[in-house]
């Protein structure tokens, strides 16, 4: 079961990268749009930390991603 959570977490991180690159945005640009520090966004994108639900929503809005709930890990 722990493995499934890890897999979903990796999928979310991968999804953030894919969406960001697809939009042609840098980590700094996404962070600025989401009103968070670039280093914090980088840690979220790389799976080094988890954020509050509102932060995931802000990131999704910054990325123009309507299905923001898909970006929230199960264990938050």
C-alpha positions, 0 to 999 in steps of 0.5 A, spaced: 500 500 500 505 504 501 508 503 494 501 505 491 502 512 495 509 513 492 507 511 485 501 516 485 506 521 488 511 520 483 505 521 478 503 528 481 510 530 480 511 528 473 504 531 472 507 538 474 513 537 470 509 535 464 504 541 465 509 546 466 514 544 460 508 543 456 506 551 457 513 553 456 514 555 463 520 555 468 519 553 475 520 561 477 514 563 473 510 558 476 512 560 483 511 567 481 504 566 478 502 561 484 505 566 489 510 562 492 518 562 493 521 558 487 525 554 491 518 551 495 515 550 488 522 546 486 521 542 492 514 540 491 515 539 484 521 534 486 517 531 491 521 533 497 516 536 500 508 536 500 504 543 500 497 545 503 491 543 499 490 551 497 498 551 495 496 545 490 490 549 487 494 555 486 499 551 482 494 548 478 491 555 477 498 558 475 499 552 470 492 553 467 490 546 469 482 545 471 483 539 474 487 541 480 484 535 485 488 531 481 495 534 483 493 533 491 497 527 494 492 522 497 496 523 504 495 530 505 
